[in-house]
């Protein structure tokens, strides 16, 4: 968790709140303190590993705490007395030992002893006996309160606060509050506190879990829109079942003989509240963390209170936190506490029934908003026709250039028309995934529990059906030309859809021609208003007249007008002065390029250095350029080569000088250089920066029109130079493996621009390697083909450069394995000739050949090659990291060969050595390490070591999700492997939980056929559960059959097999009509395919006869049997 030290922490109200709730439970509350000690230790270990003795106070890591019963005493210790978790634990155990001692036999004695213990604690902490509960410090970082029950009304609660609020302070002391919160009716006298001598009992009966009170109080203390990062609920152990009648098995807890004791345990049960909150926040992973020991506390109140078995409690807590689920929850909880990343707001958390999904709101209506009257009238007039015609959804499409005001217009319309619709839903249209995600979020929040697990298909059906009422769906920035938006529009009989896009062709989606609104040029009056508002000039007649001339000169293009007004305001220009500058820079550029003059003025003011930066960025993608790439490239002074196939041209040195003139004007690139550049670029409004979540990485983006301007304004004779410099920048940066995924879009852009200026073969090779490592094998293959062809025109095919090219190109040939083997064999021959048979490069090539032979299935050759390479590795004179890695990779291939041969003991031995060696040399979250671990787990499974296999698979899956993403091949394969392990161990519920969300990812990444294999496994899981989940299994099986028919054909053996299983499921449901229908279809397909009867067909016909018999169609059944 070192990332916390480098994280940019939000300030003030932007930080997510950390809330803690402590349940009641008498002495069992000690379990909560043992758990809190684990949490604080984890924070200390991760953040301050070099300071193991550093004292951390929980009140510095939580913003509000609430407690009931003895949990209230914990809150007093942590918030008011500012005790560490360990100090609070020790003091709490000491107090419990005193008040539950054998000599304490009455309520009176126990109450007196409690008061004595609290006063002693205050004295130990250096406080007087009357020390106040209220913390009179406005800078206090943590607020706390305890929940008690007034004796006058046991159905209500009262909060005793440690902070000032809108209610008058009660003037309570710590002793009074402690006596009130601990005053359990069955063990203590009621507490009489305050100047008005009010009496209270503890809230342990009925209100022992104060989490809801915590959320309510936080809402009243903080602002509604304050984000929450973690709600940590500490419990006193699961009470188990509370039986009223005997259970047939004597191993179960026996019923209560004392009705009063039953009512007490029932009212003290905190788990119902925790389960309700867990259900309400289940859609918000990583916000609610419940820690309560699940086993060992059932029916043992006396053991813990009368005999003080606190060592047992500590052991139970340790065992609980070592379980997989609790361990993962603890890790995520600590992450949220430290990062303070907000998940949702207090207002949403306090909504009745829970906020089932975070719902995207309309974008803010940025100032200035200039009303476009003609389009506005068309949209508003259409609103009235919705009431008159319920036969179809109205679709309005707004298209136009960037900055034309599309989102402004649609947002204003959505705001003003809320009264016409049941719901207004904003949907980000950047991609199909973002649209589906937002649709699902809206459906879940509006459909309640019935749609709490809705898919995109469910969401579309929900809005299409009209169950959500009349809705306005606003799809913003649908700019991707290849996005099929039609299938993502819920076109039913209700409401309206608005789509904004730069793509004019999207206008075809409008339900009527007049509903395609093209925002092109503004009217002169709209243009004047835009300039006046953005420039902040007084609206005098003279200024408006000058603004009109500027508008005419700019062609009333919205983005140019806004840029002109911003420049006037920022630099203090009058309209006349701006017009004078513009005319000297415009050079009569017509059409869209009229906006360029406005950008020119801002660029001219920045100076040559920054204009060169824009020209450089013109060859990158217009968004998400990581500024970290500059730092990485500057570390080597923009020099260094990964491949040295051919010498560089003179332009290469010019490019180096250009990069240094842009980024290293003072001699080096550092934080100060970056800060100055960021400030200058933000000041001119020609670019913007975003901060990556959870890191300090800045990303630069340009408006697409500004991106085009930067290219068009580049002197033609210097384009080759800037292209070379941009390529050099990325080629240097990709030496750092971690940044490569963030540079892929920029590599794509540079490769596309190769038509402008040819890219040097060394750089193409670098980009081909990066694309291959990213899994984009087809793209990488295309690049390496061009590299090989160019080198073939320079060198003989026996030259050593072709060995390098072949080894890089071979892994891209996923299906052409024989071609792949030929390439690698050629590389082995070349290296053997030029470097010798035992050179490291030759051995590495042989290892690649062994791996290829293994993939082909030539295991004998693979084994022979591996033995040869291992001998060669042992003869290396000096052991280096490179040789250790090469040996580990050899061992891994050897393990795979052993696995394929069925020699699992050999596969285990080699696999363990390979995994251990790779883990020592590479990060644990590295793809190669995770793959080796997954392969080892598979071997353990074949050897029957299911517990070891499951443990490793769980670790691989958790790590891969974080480091590689949920849709990565390693993550998906780990998901299936772990699910199969659960299935083998008959842990069907766990297997289902893994597979259900994986199906959608498999479809998106691999397509329907691969997903069908996952569905088939899930069907097996459903059918193996007790009782079998027949209905859902049948639905899924029908889906599998549809996919197989569409992709493999109805006569494919796999399709027919799965249809047979569907008939079997119908038999289990006692649905003979459906059994007959499915089997008859299978028989008919067999007849058409095989043209002759077979034993399999005879068996199917007998099953059909049985189905007919159960339908009482005896004659048909007899005829078929005959």
N, C-alpha and C positions, 0 to 999 in steps of 0.2 A: 504493500500500500504506500510505496514511496511517492506515488503520484500526488498524494495529498500535500506533500511539502512543496510541490511545484505548481499546485493548482491556484488559479486566480480566483480568490474567494470573493463572492459578492458582498457588497457593503450594505449596512443598514437594513432597511425593510426588504431588500432583495434576497436576503438570506432566508433559507427555509427554516421554519421553527422545528425544534426537537422537543417532543412532549413525552413525559413519562408518567405512568399510572401504576400505583402500588395497591394491590388488593389487600383485603383483610384476611384474617386466618390465624390470629393468635401467634403462638410461637412458631408456627409453620411459615410465617413471614420471613423467617431467617433464610428460607430457600431463595427468596427474592434477592436478599443481600449477597448470598453466595453467587447468584447469577450476575448481579451487578459487578461483583469483583472480577468475574471472568471478562465482562465487557470492558471494564476500565483497564484491565491487564492487557487485553488485545489492543486497545488504543495506544497504550504505553509502548507495547512491543513493536507496533507498526510505525508509530510516529517518532518515538524517542528511544530507539533501540540502543543507542550509545549511552543512554542515561537510565539504566534499569531501576535506579532508586528515586527517580523523579516522582513527586507526589502529584497525582491528578485528582481534582475535585469534580465530582459529578455535577455540581451546580455550575461549573464552567462549560459543561458539555450538553446541558439541557436548559431550555428556555422557560419551561413551566413543568411543575410536578404536582400531582394530586395523590392523596392517599386516604384510605378508609380503614377504620379499626387500627390494628397495629401497623398497617401500612402508613397511616398518618404519622405515627411516631417516627417512621423512617424518613418521611418528608421533612419533619422538624429537624432531624439530625443533619440531613444533607443540605437543606436550604438555609435554615436559620443559623444553625451551629457550624455550617460550612465544614462538615467532616468528610474525610475521604471514605470510599466504599469500605476499605478494610477497617478503619476506625469505627464506622457505623456498625459494621458486622460484629466486631468484638464487643462494643458497648451494648448492642441489642442482645447478644447471647448472655452477657452478664446480667442484664435486667431480667430476662426470662428465667435464668437460673434462680434468681432471688425471689421473684414473685410466684413462681410455681414450685418452690421448695416444699419438702414434706411437712415442714412445720407450719405452713400457711394453710389453714383449714377453713377459713371463712372469707366472705366478701369483704368484711371490714378490715381484716388483717391484710388481704391482698391489695386493697385500695391504698391503705396506709403505706405498705411496702413500695408500691409503685411510685407514690409521691416522693418517698425518701430516695428512691433510685434516680428519679429525674433531677431532683435537687442536687444529688451527688454528682451527676453528670455535668450539670451546669457549673458546679464548683471546679470540677476537673478541667473544664474548658475556660475557666477564668471569668465566669459570669455570675452575677448575683442571683438569688432565688427568684426575684421578681423580674427577671430578664424578659423583655417584651417579645411577643410573637411577631409584631410588625417590624419589618426591616425599613428603617427610615433612611434609605439611601436610593435616590433616583437613578443612580448608575448601576444598581444591582442587576446582574446579568440573568438571574434565575428567579422566577416567581413561583410560589407554592401555596397550596391550600389543602385543608383536610375537610373531609365530609363527615358530619355527625348527624344524629337524629334527635330532635327535640322530644323530651318526654311528653310534652303537651299534644304532639301529633306524630305518631310513629310512622305515618304514611309519607311524611315530608322529610326533607334534608335541609341542613344549614351548612354553609361554607365558612370556615375560619381562615382568613387570608393573611399571608405574610407581607402583603403589599397594599398600597392605597388604591381604592377604587371609587366608583360613584357612590357606594354606600358608606355611611359614617363609620369610622374605625371603632372597634369594640373595646380597645384598650386591654386585650387579653395578654396574659403572660404565657411563656412557654410551658410552665408547669400546668396551668389551667387547660391549655390546648391539649397537652399530652394526656391529662386525666380524662378529658372528654372523648378523645378519639379512641382510647383503650378501654372505655367503660362498657365492656360487653355485659349484657343484662344478666347472664347466668353466672358471671364470675366477679363482677365489680359493682360497687354502688354507683348510682348516677352521679355525674360531675356537676357541681354547682359553680358557675363561673360568672365573671363580669360584674360590673357595678349593680346590675339589676337582678343578680342571682338567678340567672336562667339555668335550667337543668337539661343535661344532654346525656344520651347513651351513645355508644359507638354506632356507626352505620353498618356494622357487620351483618345485621339481619335485613336482607332485602336490597342493600345498596353497597355490598362489599366490593364491587368492581366499579371504581369511579371514572372509567374511561369516558363515558358519555358526558358526565359533569365536567371533565377536563376539556373536552372539545367545546362545550357550551361556554365555559369560562374563558377559554382562549379567544373565542369569537368576540366576547364582550370586551376583552382587554386589548386585543390587537385589531388591525383593520380587516375588513371582510375579505380583501383581495390578498392578504398576507399568505404566502405559500408555506406549506408544511412539508418537511423532508422526512420525518420519522415520528411514528407514534409507537412507543415501546411500552407494552403492557406486561407487568410482572405479576405472576400468579403464585398461589401457595400450594400448588399441586392439585392434580385432577382428583376429584372425590370418588370417581368411579360411579357405578350404578347405585341408585337409592331404591332398593326393592321394598315393596309392601307385602308381597306374598313369597313363600319359599320357592327357590329355583330347584328343578329336578336334580341338578348336579350339586353335590355338596361342596365343590370347589368354588362356587360362586358365593358372593357376599350374602349372608342370611338377612332376612327381613328384620325391621326394627321391632323391638318389644316395647319401647317407650315412644309413644306418639309425639311427645314434646321434643324428644331428641331428633326424631325424623323431621319435624317442622324446622328445627334449628339448622340441621344440615342442608335442608332444601333451600332455606332462605340465605344461607351463607354461600351457596354454590355460585361461583363467579363465571363458570364456563359458558353458561347460556348467553350472557352479555358478550363475552369474547367471541363466541361463534357468530352471533348476529353481526358484530362489527366486522369480523373476518369476511362474512358473505357480502356485506355492503361495500367492502374495499377490495374484493377479490379481483376487480378489473383494474386496480391500481397497484401493480406489483412493486414491492420495495417501499411501502409506506407504513404498513401495520405489522408489528413484530410482537408476537405473543410468546412469552417464555413461562411455562408452567410444567413442572415435572409430571409426566403422564402415568408412570407406574411407581408404586411403592408407598403412596400416601393414603390409599384406600383404607378407611376404618382404623386409622392409627393415631387418632387425635391424642389419646391418653399417653401413647408411647412418647410423643413429642412434648406434651405439656407437663405431664406428671413425672416422667422419667428423664426428660431432657436429653433425648438421643440426638443431639445435634451433629455428632459425627456421622450418623446414618443419613441425616438430611444432606450433609455435604457430599457424601458418596453418591446419593441418588441424583443430586444436581450434576455432579461430574459425569455420571453415566448418561444422563439425559442429554447433556450438551455434546457428548461424543457421538450421538446418533447422527446419521447423515443429514436428516431434515433440519434438526436443531442447529447443527454445525453450519450448514449453508445459511440458515436464517441469521445466525450470530454474525457471520462474515458480512452479509449484506447490511445488517443493522449497523455495524461499526462503520461500514463505508458511507452509509447515509448520514450518520451522526457527524462524521468528519467532513464530508463534502458539502453538507448543507444544501444539496441540490433539491429545489422544490419539486414536488410531484403534483400537488393540487392545492387549491385554496381552502381556507377555513370555511368560507361560505359554502363551498360545494360539499365539504365533509359534513356540515351540519344540516344539509338538506334532508328532508324526510325520505326514508327509503334509500338514501345513499345516492350519490352521483355515479350512475353505472358506467359512465365513460366521460373522460374529459372532452368537452364539446368545443369545437373551434368557433370562435366568435368572429363577427364581421371585422374586417381590417379597419383601423382608425381612419377617420375622414380627415386626411392631412390638409393643412392650410397652405395655400388658399384653395377653396373649392369654387371653380367657375362653372356656373350652370350652363349647360349646352341646351338651349331652349327647344330647338326642333327635335332632337332625339328624345329629350325628356317628355315632350308632349306625346310622341308616338308611344312611348312606354306606358305613360300614365293612362292614355286612352285605352290601351289594351287591357288595363286592369279591370275596367268596367265590363268587358265582354266575358270575363271569367264567370261572373254571376249569371249571365244570360245563357252561356253555353257550357255544359258539363261533359261534352263528348270527348274532349281531348285536352292534353296538357299544352299550354302555350310555351313555345321555346323562342326566346329572344337571344340573338347572337350579336355581340358588339365587337367589331374588329377595328384595327387601326395601328398606326405606328407606335413604337414604344413612347411613353410619355404623353399620349394623346388624351388621357383622362378616362380610359375605359373602366378601370377599377373604381375611380372616383364616382363616375356616373352610376355604375351598378350598385355601389355601396350606399350612396345617397338614396337611390330608389328603394333599396331593401330596408333602409332605416325608416323612410317615410311611409312605406306600405305595410308595416308590421300588422296594423289593425285589420288588414284584409286576409291575413293568413294565420293558420294555427301555429305554424313554426316557420322560421327563417333559418336556413342552414347554409353555412359557408363551407365550400369544398375547394381545397387546393388542387389545381388542375395540372401540376407540374408533370405528373406521370400517372400511369394506370394504377400503380401501387398506392400513390398518395390519394387518389380519388376513392379507391376501394376502402382505404383506411378511414377516411373521413366519413364516408357513407355508413360504415359499420359503427363508428363512434356515435353518430347522430341516431342511428336506429336503436342502439343499445340504451342510450340515455332517454329516448322517448318511448321505447317499447317495454320498459320495465323488465322484470325478471324473466318474462317469456322470451325476451331477445337478449338476455345477458351474455349468451354465447353465440350471437348472430354472426354469420359469415357475410361476405359481400353479396352473395346471391340472395341470402335472407333479407338483407337490407334493401336491395332493389325491389324484392317482392313486397316488402312492408310498405315502402313509399308508393309503389305502383297500385297497391290494393286500396289505398285511401284510408287505411286504419289510422294513419297519423293525422288525418284531416287534410285540409287544403294547405299545401306547403309551397314555399318559395325556395328553390334550390339554386344557389349561386356558385357556379363553377368558374373559378378565377384563374387566369393565365394558362389556358389550355393551348400551349404554343407548339407542342411536338407535332410535326406534320404526319408521322406515322401512327399516331394514337387513334384507335378506333373508338371514338366517343359514343357512338350510337348505342353500343351494348352496355354503356355505363350510365345511360339516362333512364330513369324510371318513368317511361312515357305511359301514363295511365289516363284516368279521367279527372284528375284533380290537380289544380294548382298551376305553377309557372316555373320554368327553368330559365336562368340567365347564364349565358356563356360569354366570357371575355377571352379574346385571343388576338395575337398578332397575325395569325394565319387567315388571310381573306377567304380561303376555301372553306373554312369552318362555317361561313355564312350559309352554306347549303343545309345546315342542320336547322335553320330557322323554320318554324311551323308555317309561316307565310312570308312571301318575299319582302313585304314592308317591315318585317320584324328582324331583318338583317340590317343592323345599324352600323354604318361605316363612319367612324370618327376620323375624319381627314383634317382639313384645315378648319380653324375657327372662323367665325364671323369677325369682322373688324371690331365690333363692340366687345365681343368676348375676348378678343386679343388685347384690346386696350385695358380691359379690367384685369387680365392676367398680369400684364406688365406693371400696372399700378400697384396691385396687391403684393406681388413678389418683390418689387423694388422698394416698397414702403414709402413711395413718394406721395406727397399730398395730391389729392384728386383735383387739382386746380385745372382751369381751362387750358393754360399753357402746357402743363405736364401731360394732359390728355391729348393735346394736339401733337406734342412731340412723340408720345407713345404710339399714336396712330402711324406716324412716319416710320417708327421702328418696326411696328407690326407689318406694315406694307413691305418694308425692306426684307423682313424675315419670311414673307409669304404666309403669315398667320399660322406657321407650324407650331403646334403646342409645345413640344419639347424645346424648340429653339427659343420661344417666348419666355418659358420658365427659366431657361439658362441665362437669357439676357437680363431679366429682372433680378435674378440672384446676383449676377455680376455687378449690376448697378448698385445694389444694396451693399454688397460686401466691399467694393472698392470705392464707394462714394461717387460714382459717375452720375451725371445728369443724363437724361435721355438724349440730349443733343450730343454730349461728349461720347456717349456710347455709340451713337449712330456714326459719328466721325471715325471712331476706331474701327467699327465694323466695315465701313466702306473701303478702308485701306487694306483690309485683310480678306474680303470675300472673293474678289477676283471673278465676280459674275457667275458663280456656280449655280446652276438651275436646280429645280425640283427638290428632292429630299435633302440635297447637299446644302440648301440654304441654312440648315441648322448648324453647319460646320463653322460658319463665321462666328457664331456665339461661342462655340467651343474653342475657337482659335484665340479669342481674347483671353480666356482663362488660361489656356496653354502658354500663351506668350508671356503672361505675367509670372508663370511658374519658372520659365527659363529653360535653357537647352538641356540641362541634366534630366529634368523631369519629362520633357518631351521625348528624349531618347528612351526613357523608361517606358512611356506609353507605346512608342514604336516597337520596343522589345516585347511588351505584353500583347501586341497585336498578333503575334504568331502563336500565343498561348490560347487556351480556351478562355472565354470572357469571364468566367466565374471560378471561384474557389482555387485561386493560385496561392499555395502556402508560402508565406514569407520565409519560413524556415529553410526553404530550398536555397535561398540566397545565402543564408548563413553557412549551410553545408558546403556549397560550392566555393564560397570565399575562404573557407578554411585551407583549401589547397591553392589559393590564389587563382582559382578557375582553371587550374592545370591538372594534368594526370590523364592517363588512358587506361581503359579496361581492356580494349583490344587495339593492337598495333599492326593492322593488316597492311596498310599503305601509308606513306609519308603524308604529312599535312601540306596544304597549299599556303601561300603567303597570307591569304585572307584570314587564316586561323589566328595568326599573331595580331592582326588588326582587331579581330573579335575580342581577344583577350584584353587589349587596351581599351576597347569600348566598354566592356563590362567593368573594368576597374575605374573608368571615368564616371560611370553611373553610380557605382556602389561603394567605391573605396577612394573617394576624393581626398580624404584625410589620411590615407595610407592603409586603412583597414575598415572592415565592416563590423560594427558592434551594435549593442543595444541602443546606444545614443544615435548612431546613424539611422537605425530603423525607426526610432521614435521621431526623428526629424522628417524622414520621408513620409511616414504615416500622417503626421500633422499637416504637412504641405499638401498632400494629395486629398485629404479630407477637407481642407480649407477651400479647395477650388471646386468641390462638388463634382469632379470628373470621375471619381471612383469612391468605393466604400470598403470598409473592413468589417469582418465578423470574427468573433472569437470562438474557436472550436470548444464544444462542451468538455469540461473536465481537463482542460490543458491551457497552455499559454500560446498556442499556435494561432497566429493571425492569418486570415485568408483575405486576399484582395479580389474584388470583382469590379467589372465595368459594365455600364449599360451597353447592350448590343450595338446601339447606334454610335456610342462613343468608341466602342471597340472597332467598328468599321471606319470611323473618322480617323482613328490612330493609324490604321493601315493606309487609308487613302491619302493622308497628309504626309506619309513617309516619302521622301525623295526616291524616285525610281532607281537611281543609280546606287542607292545605299541599301536597297531591300535585301540583296544577297548578304551584306554585312550583318544586318540585324537578324536575319534568319540564322546565320552561322553563330552569332552571339547567343541567341535564344536556345539553340541546340546545345551549345557548349555549357550553358547554365544548367540545363536539365541533365546532361550527361554526367556532369560532376556531382550533382545532388543525389542521383540514384545509387551512388556508392553506398549510401546509407539505406539499408534494406527497409527500415521502418517507414520511410517516407514514400516508397514506391507506389503504394495504392493510391496516394493522393496526387500523384503526377500522371496517372494513366491518361486522363482526358487531355492533358497538355502534350503528351507524347503523340496521341492520336492527331491533335491539331498540327503538330510539327510535321508528322508524316504526310498529312494531307497537303500541307504547304510545300512539299518537296517539288511540286510542279513549278513553284515560283523560283526556287533556287535548289538545285540538286543537293541532297544530303550526303555528307562524306560517309564512305562505307564503314569506317570505324564507329561512327555514331549510330548508323543503322543497326550495326551488330549489337551495340549496347541496348538499343530500344527493343530489338528482337529478343534479347535475353530477358529483359524486364517483362515483356508481354508473356513469354513462356512461363516464367516464375509465377505470374499472376493467373495462370491457368487459361489464358486466351491463346490456345494452341494454334487455331486456324490463322489468326492474325499474325502470330509469331512465325508460322511457317511461310506465309507470304513475304515477310520481311527477309527471312533467311534465304529464300530462293533468289531474291534480288542481290543479296550479298554474295552468294555463291556464283551467280552469273557474272557479276562484275569482276570478281577475283579470277574467274576462269579466263577472262580476256587478258589478264596480266601474268598469271602463273601457270605452270604445268600442274596437272591434277595430283602429282606426287608431292607437291610442295606442302610444307608443314601447316600452312594456314588452313588447308582443306581438312586436316584432322580436327582442328578446332571447330570449323564450320559444321562438319558432319556430326560431331558430338553435341553441338547445340541444336542442330536441326532434327536429329533423330527422335528426341522425345516428343516432338510435335506431330509425329506420324502415329497417331493412336490406333488407326485401323490398318495401315499398310505396314504390318510387322515385318514381313520379309524384306521390304525396301529399307526399313529401319535397321534390320540386321546387316544388310549389305553396306549401309553407310558406316556403321560402327566398325565392321570388319575392316573396311578401307582405312579408317582412322587408326586401328591397331597396327596395320601393316606400315602406315606412314610413320608412326611414332617409333615402331620397332626399328625401322631403317634409320631414322634421323637421330633418335635419342638412345636407342638400345632397348633390349627386351625387358630389362629390370628397372628402367627409369620410372619415376613416379607417374609421369604423364601416360606412359604406356600401360602401366598397371591400372590406372584410372580408366583408360579406354577399355581394357579387358573387363573390368568390373561392370562397365556399362553394357558390354556385349553379353556378359553372364546374365544381367538383369533382363536383357531383351530375349535371350534364349528361354529364360524362365517364363516370360509372358507368352512366348510362342508355345511352350509346353515341352521344349527340348531340355528336359531336366538333367539328363545324363551329361550333355555338353555344358550346361550351366554349372553343374557340380565340378566337372573337370576344370573349367575356367577359374572357378572360385578357389580351388586348391592351388592352382598355379599362381594366382594373384596373392594369396596368403603367404606362400613361400617367398614370393618376391618382396612382400611388405616386411617380412622378418629379416630380409637381407639389407634393408635400408640402414645406412650407417648412423644417421641422426634421427631421433624421434622428434617430430614436430606436431603442432596442432593439426596440420594438414594430413600427416600420415595417420594420426589417431582417428581423425574423422573418416578417412578412407577405409581404415580397418573396420570401424563401426558399421559403415555402409555395406562392406563385404559380409559382415556377420549377419546383417539384416537380410540380405539377399539369400544367404545360406539358410537362415531360418525359414524363409518363404519356400525355398526348395524343399526343405525337410517337411514342411507342412503339406505341400502338394503331394509328396511321396507317402504321406501317412506316418512319417517318423516323428511323432509329436514330442518325444523326449528330446530328440536332437533339435527340433524347432524351438523348444522351450529354452534349452541351454544357450543356443546361439542368440535367440531373441532377447534373453535377459542380459547377455553381455552387450548386445547392440544397443539396447535401450539405456543401459547404465552408462555406456561410453558416450552416446549422443547427448544424454542429459548433462554430462560433465562438460561437454564442449559447446553446447548450444543452449539458448534459453528454453525453459520448460514449456513455454507456449509456442515454440517454433513448430511449424507444420511437420517437419521431418521427425521431430521428437514425438509429437502426438500420433503420427502414423505408426511409428515403431511401437508405441505403447498399445495402440489399438490392436496391432497384429499379435502382440504378446498376450493380450487378454483373450483373443480368439483361440490361441493355442491352449491357454489355461482352461478354457471352456471345453475343448476337445479332450483334455486330460481329466475332466470331472472336477476341476478346482473352481467351482462356480462362484464361491465367495470372493476369491482373488480376482476372477474375471470381472465380476460385478463392480468391485472396488475400483479397478483400473478404468473400466468403461465409464463409470460415473465421473472420475477425475478428468478423463479425456473430454467428455461431453461438456462439463462445466467450463473447462479451460478454453475449448474450441469455440464455444458460444461467445466468450468475451473477446478472445484474440482474433478469431477468424470470421465470426458472424454466424447467425443461425442458419443461413442459406448456403454456407460453404460445404463443399463435398465431404470434408473430414467430419464436420459437425453432423451432417445428415447420416453418414455411414455409422458414426458413433451412436446416434440415436437408435438406428435399427439394430445394431449389435447389442446394445443394452436391453432393448425391448425383447430381443430373442432370448437373452439370458434370463430376464424376468419370466418369460414364458416357460422356459425349461425348468425354472425353479417354482413354477405354479404361482407366481406373483402376478396374477392377471390384471389386477387393478392398476398396479404400477406400470405394467406394459401398455395398458390402454391410455393412461395419462401421457405417456411419451409419444405414442403413435398418432393419436387424434390430431394434434396440431401439426405433426410432421407431414401429413398427407398434402396439405395445401402447399407447403414449401417444396415437396418433391414435384408436384405438378408445375410450379413456377420455374424450378431449376432444370428438371430433367424431362418434363412432359408427362402425358397421361399414362403411357405404358409403364414407365418406371414407378409411377405412383400407384398403379394397379397392384404391383407386387407388395407394396406397403399395405394397401387396403386388404389384400388377401390375408396377410399376417394378422391384421387387426380383426378380421372376421373370425379367424381361429381363436383369437383372444376372447372375443365376445362369446363364442360358442363354448369356451372352456370355463367361463365363469359360472359360479353357482349362486342362483339358477342362471342358465344360459340367457343372454340378452338377445332372444330370437328376433324380435321385431327390428331392432336397429341393425343386427347382423344381416337380415334379409334385405333391408334397404341398401346397405353398403354392398352386398353381393350383387344386387341388381345393377348398381352403379359400375361395379367391376366388369360385369358382362357387357354393358353398353360400351365401355371403353375398349374392351377386347374386340368386340364386333367391328367398331369403327376403325381400329388400327391394325388388327391382325386378320380380321375376317371371321365370319360365323363358322366356317368349317375348320378353323385352326384347332389343333388338339387341346390347347390351353383353354380356348373359349368353350369347347364342348365339356371339358373337365369341370370348369366352374359352373356351367349350367347344370351338370349332374349334382354338384354340391347344393345348388339352389333348390333343386327338387328334394334333396335329402332334408333341407331345413323346413320345407313345406310339410314333409312327412312328420317331422317332429311337432309341427303346429297342428297336425291333424287336418290338413287342407287338401283332401284328395283331388279336388277339381284342379287346383293349381299344380299339383304334382303331375297330373296327367297332361296338362297343357305344356309344361316345360319339357317333360320327357318325350312327348310326341314331336315337339319341335326338334329335339336332338335326334330322334330316329329319322325324321324327314331329312335332316341335314346329312346324316350318315348315308342314306339311300342316294341322295344327289351326288355325294362325294365319292363313295366307294363303288356304287353301281352293283353291289352284290351283298348278300346277308353275311353277317359275322356273329361270332359268339357274343361279342359286346352288345350287338343290337338285340339278340335274343334275350339277354339279361335285362335290357331296358324295357322290352315288351312285357316281360314278366312283371316288372315293377308297375307298368301301366295297367296291367290286368289287376294287380292288387289294389291300385287306386280306384279302378272301376268297381271292384268288389265292395270297397268301403262306401262307394256312392250307391250301393244296392243295385248296380247295373250288372246283375249276375250273368245274363245271357252274353253281353259284350265281353265280360271277363272270361267266360268259358270259351267263346270263339277265339279270343286272342291267345289263351293258353293252348288251344288245339293247334 
